[in-house]
Amino acid sequence: MSGFLALLGREVRLALRHKADTLAAVMFFVLVCALFPFGVGPAPELLARIAPGALLAAALLAALLPLDRLFGADAEDGTLDQLLLSGLPRGVIAAAKALGHWITTGLPLIAASPVAAALLNLPVEAWGAAVAALALATALLSLLGTVGAALTLGARRGGVLLPLLVLPLAIPAVIFGAAAIEAAASGLSPAPFLLLLGAGLALAAPLAPVAAGAALTAE
């Protein structure tokens, strides 16, 4: 546990030193949401109808931006080799990387979600469901993205391959997350869809780090 916390602390400190990556993800998220009124028109009813799916899709695309550096930066300077030789289980290394990515990328995106929701004219009563859906969906993407980053580590054009691997797996998160937000906007309970998202996260939490660790071993 101490090794996991030390590695997690390192990930957070590195992110704080390089704030540009986090800022780029947040700005991408907000700007994509800001483009929708120009693309589909400023009609409030139309924007409110597309808001749930647009929020989820924009957030997940923004969260993908730093993933290609998740293991790549450590591999370039030799830190990853030292981590793999430290005796720390590969799965623990991958889990710390995934949690670090969610803390430094997912949480800022969640914090920016009210701004994006306002740009898309999402009803205020659905903002709570949007925050919950984004929290679960970005956590799931961090786990899936860690697997993808480990699999594409060292591959030519790995930055292109990574979204192609991860995005299809993230489709259920978009579907259930958007359904939860839409239900809340319609005055219904978002709980069933959030529970489905939570079930996906509970399934990925133990399996994804193991799969990523196995990929790192193969490297």
N, C-alpha and C positions, 0 to 999 in steps of 0.2 A: 504493500500500500504506500509506503514511503517513497519508493521508486516511482510509482504512478503519479503521486502528488508532485514530486520534484520535476518530472517531465511535463506535467500539466502546467506548473508554474513557469517553466521555461517557455512553453508555447505562448502563454499569455504575455510574458515580458517581451518576447520577440515581437509580438503583435503590437504592443504599446510603443515599441521603438520604431516600428514601420507602420505608422497609422494610415499611410496612403492606400494600402490594400483594403483596409476596412472602409475607409472613406469612399474609395472607388466603388465598392459593392453597394454601399448605401445610396450614393449618387446615381448609380445605374438603376437601382430599384425605383427611386423617386422619379427619375427622368423617363423611364419606360412608362410608368403610370401616367405621367404628365402628357405623354404623346397620344394616349388614347382619345382624349377629347378632340384633338386635331384630326385624328384618323377617322373616327366614326361620327364626329359631330358633337356639339355641346349639349344635346338634348339630355336633360337630367334623368328622364326615365330610362333612356337607352344606356347611359353610363352606369346607372344603378344596377341594371340587369347584367351587364358584363363585368361589373366590379369584382365579384367573388373569384371568377376564373382568372381575371387579369392580375389580381393581387397575388394569387398563388403562383401563377406562371412567372411573373416578374421577380418575385422573391426567390424562387428556386433557381432561376437563371442567374440572378445576382450572386447567390451563394456558391455557384459553380466557379466564379471568377478566380478565387484564390486557391482552388483545389489542386491545380497542377503544380503548385509550389509546396504542397503539403509535405511530401517526402523529397521533392526535387532539390530544394535548397540544402537540406541536410546531406543528400547524396553527393552534391557538388563539392561541399567543403569537408567531406569525410566524417561528419558527425553521425550520420546514419550507421556507418560501419562500426563506430565506437558503441553506439547504442545496441546494435545487434550482438556485439561481443561482450556487453556488460553483464550478461546473465539475466537481464530482465526478459521475461517471456515476450515473444513477438506479438501476441495478442494484446498484452498490456500496453506495449508501445503504440499499437494501432488504436487502442481504446483512448489513450491519452491524446493522440493526435486528433481523433474524431471529436472528443469533448472540447479540446482546445479550439478547433475550427468552429464549433457551435457557439462557444462563449464569445469568440472574437469576431464572428461574422453573423451568426444567427441572431444573437441578442441585439446587436445594433439594427438589424433589419426589422426585428419585432418592435424596437423603439421607434423606428421611422414609419411603422405601419399606419398610425393615425393620419399622418400627412398624406400618405399615398391613398388611404381610404377617402379622405376629404377631396382629393383631386378627382377621384372616380365617383364622387357623389354617393358613396355607400351610406345607408342610413346609420345614424349614430347608435341605434340600439343593436346593430350587428357588429360594432367595433370590438366588443369583448370576445365574441366568437371568432372574429378575424385574428385577434392576438393569440388565442388558444390554438387555432388551426395552424397559424404560422409557426408557433413554438413547436408543435408536434411535427409538422412537415419539414421544417428546417433541421430539426434533430435527426429525423429519418434520413434526409439528404446527406447530412454530415457523415452518418454511418455508411451509407451506400457510396458516397464519394470517396471515403477512405479506402474502400475496397477497390474502386476504380483507379484511384491514384496509385495504389500499390501495384495493380496489374499493369498499368501503363508506364511505370517507372523505368526509365532507360529506353523506352520505345521511341522510334522515330515518329515525329508528329504526335507525340503523346498528348499534347494539348488539344488536338483535334479528336483523338480517339476517346478521350475521357468523357466529354459530353455524350458521345454516341453510346457509350456503355451505361452511363448513369441515368440519363434522361428517360429512357424507356422504363426503367425500374421505378422511376419517381412518378409515373402516370397515376397510379392509385392514390398517391398522396395529394395530387392536384384534384382528382375527382372527389375524394372524400372531404378534403379541406374546403373546396368551393361549395360542396353541398351543405356543409355545416354553416358556412357564412350565409348562403342563400336561405337556409331554413331560419336562421336568426332574423334575417331581414324581413322574412314573411311572417314573423311572429310565432314560429314553431320552435321546438326544442332542437338545438344542434347536437345534443348529447349522443344520439346513436352514431352519427358520423364521426364525432370526436373520439368515441370509443373504438371505432374501427381504425382510425389513425393511431390511437394508442396501442391497439393490438399489433399493428404493423411495426411500430417502434419497439414494443416488447419482444417481438420475434427477431428483429434485426439487432437489438442491443447485444445479445450474447453471440450471435452467429457472425455478424459482420467483422468484428475485430479478429476473430479466429481466421476467417477467410483472408483478411488483409495480412495478418501475420504469416499465413502460409504462403501468400504471394511474395512477401518480403524474403522469406526463407528461400524461395525459388530463385530470387534475384541473386 
